[in-house]
Amino acid sequence: MSVSQLHGKPRTAKALTLILTMVALSSALTRISVVPLVNKSDNAIIDWVGAAIPEAFFRESQSLTGVQAWEPAFLFSVDSTGWTMESDRLLKLHWGRWGWDAACGGDYSASGGAVTIALKVYSIKSGRVTRKKLSAQGRIESVAELCSGLFLQFLET
């Protein structure tokens, strides 16, 4: 067998098969976008919670097969159209641009050491939009645990 046969058509066919398989598998991914949450409190010291939710969802999704979450720092830096879960028009614009299957965002408030998180989840399957609300409440120190619980609820939607 010559070197040209090793680098010839059979190898090209295998490479093409591999590429097509990767494309098929990537289309089976559930792509999620999690936008920063809005601080509804008068306390700017807890602004970090708004970014903690997207970051936690990104980290949690990294261990799952079939789920792709865009890293929030990247996504927010490359898209200057703004982020809000209050605008259907803006959500449709982002969906058209990024092709996500589900988007999640919302708001939070804190009082007396407790935090309340309210998420809105929008998912699109077969062209149909589904809306769902998720919530969690707990101590401000337990935001990481609240994020894990909310992520599990998110996956169930």
C-alpha positions as CSV (number, residue, x, y, z in Angstrom):
1,M,0.0,0.0,0.0
2,S,1.5,3.4,-1.0
3,V,1.5,6.6,1.0
4,S,-0.8,8.2,-1.6
5,Q,-3.4,5.5,-0.9
6,L,-3.3,6.2,2.9
7,H,-3.9,9.9,2.3
8,G,-6.3,9.4,-0.6
9,K,-10.0,8.8,-1.0
10,P,-10.7,6.3,1.8
11,R,-9.2,8.7,4.3
12,T,-11.2,11.6,2.9
13,A,-14.4,9.6,3.1
14,K,-13.7,8.8,6.7
15,A,-13.0,12.4,7.5
16,L,-16.2,13.5,5.7
17,T,-18.2,10.8,7.7
18,L,-16.7,12.1,10.9
19,I,-17.5,15.7,10.1
20,L,-21.1,14.8,9.2
21,T,-21.5,12.8,12.4
22,M,-20.2,15.8,14.4
23,V,-22.7,18.1,12.7
24,A,-25.5,15.7,13.4
25,L,-24.5,15.4,17.0
26,S,-24.1,19.1,17.4
27,S,-27.7,19.7,16.1
28,A,-28.9,17.3,18.9
29,L,-27.5,19.7,21.5
30,T,-29.8,21.7,23.7
31,R,-28.3,25.2,23.5
32,I,-29.1,27.6,26.4
33,S,-28.5,31.3,27.0
34,V,-28.7,32.7,30.5
35,V,-28.8,36.4,30.8
36,P,-27.8,38.4,33.9
37,L,-30.5,38.9,36.4
38,V,-31.8,42.4,37.4
39,N,-31.2,43.5,41.0
40,K,-34.7,44.7,42.2
41,S,-33.2,45.7,45.6
42,D,-31.8,49.1,46.6
43,N,-28.7,47.3,47.7
44,A,-25.9,47.6,45.1
45,I,-23.6,45.4,47.3
46,I,-25.5,42.3,46.0
47,D,-25.2,43.1,42.3
48,W,-22.9,40.1,42.0
49,V,-25.9,37.8,42.3
50,G,-27.1,39.0,38.9
51,A,-24.0,37.6,37.2
52,A,-23.7,34.6,39.5
53,I,-26.7,32.8,38.1
54,P,-25.4,32.8,34.4
55,E,-22.0,31.7,35.6
56,A,-23.3,28.9,37.7
57,F,-25.6,27.6,34.9
58,F,-22.6,27.7,32.6
59,R,-20.4,25.7,35.0
60,E,-23.2,23.2,35.8
61,S,-23.9,22.6,32.1
62,Q,-20.2,21.8,31.4
63,S,-20.6,18.4,33.0
64,L,-23.7,17.4,30.9
65,T,-23.7,15.7,27.6
66,G,-26.1,17.2,25.1
67,V,-26.3,20.7,26.7
68,Q,-24.4,23.7,25.5
69,A,-24.4,26.9,27.5
70,W,-22.7,29.9,26.0
71,E,-20.2,31.4,28.4
72,P,-21.9,34.5,29.6
73,A,-18.8,36.8,29.5
74,F,-18.3,35.9,25.9
75,L,-21.9,36.2,24.8
76,F,-22.5,39.5,26.5
77,S,-19.3,41.1,25.1
78,V,-20.0,40.2,21.5
79,D,-23.7,41.2,21.4
80,S,-24.4,44.9,22.0
81,T,-28.2,44.8,21.3
82,G,-28.9,44.6,25.0
83,W,-30.3,41.9,27.3
84,T,-33.7,41.8,28.9
85,M,-36.3,39.1,29.4
86,E,-39.0,41.7,29.3
87,S,-38.9,42.2,25.5
88,D,-40.3,39.5,23.2
89,R,-38.9,41.4,20.3
90,L,-35.4,41.4,21.8
91,L,-35.7,37.7,22.7
92,K,-36.7,36.9,19.1
93,L,-33.7,38.9,17.8
94,H,-31.3,37.0,20.0
95,W,-32.9,33.6,19.1
96,G,-32.5,34.4,15.4
97,R,-28.9,35.5,15.9
98,W,-27.7,32.8,18.3
99,G,-30.1,29.9,17.7
100,W,-30.6,28.9,21.3
101,D,-33.2,26.4,22.4
102,A,-33.9,28.0,25.7
103,A,-33.2,31.4,27.3
104,C,-33.3,32.2,31.0
105,G,-33.2,35.4,32.9
106,G,-35.1,37.3,35.5
107,D,-34.6,39.3,38.7
108,Y,-33.7,38.9,42.3
109,S,-34.1,40.9,45.5
110,A,-32.5,40.7,49.0
111,S,-33.7,41.8,52.4
112,G,-32.5,40.9,55.8
113,G,-29.9,38.4,54.6
114,A,-32.4,36.5,52.4
115,V,-32.5,36.5,48.7
116,T,-35.4,35.7,46.4
117,I,-34.7,34.7,42.8
118,A,-37.3,34.8,40.1
119,L,-36.4,33.3,36.7
120,K,-38.2,33.4,33.4
121,V,-37.5,30.5,31.0
122,Y,-38.3,30.7,27.3
123,S,-37.9,27.6,25.2
124,I,-38.5,27.1,21.5
125,K,-39.3,23.6,20.2
126,S,-40.7,23.1,16.7
127,G,-41.3,26.8,16.3
128,R,-43.4,27.0,19.5
129,V,-42.5,29.2,22.4
130,T,-43.1,28.0,25.9
131,R,-42.8,30.2,28.9
132,K,-42.2,29.1,32.5
133,K,-41.4,30.8,35.8
134,L,-39.0,29.3,38.3
135,S,-38.1,30.7,41.8
136,A,-35.9,30.1,44.8
137,Q,-35.5,31.6,48.1
138,G,-32.8,31.3,50.8
139,R,-30.0,33.0,52.6
140,I,-27.7,35.2,50.6
141,E,-24.8,33.0,51.6
142,S,-26.5,30.0,49.9
143,V,-26.7,31.5,46.4
144,A,-24.5,28.7,45.0
145,E,-26.9,26.0,46.3
146,L,-29.9,28.0,45.1
147,C,-28.3,28.2,41.6
148,S,-27.8,24.4,41.5
149,G,-31.5,23.8,42.5
150,L,-32.7,26.3,39.9
151,F,-30.5,24.7,37.2
152,L,-32.1,21.3,37.9
153,Q,-35.5,22.9,37.6
154,F,-34.4,24.6,34.4
155,L,-33.4,21.2,32.9
156,E,-36.8,19.8,33.7
157,T,-38.5,22.5,31.5
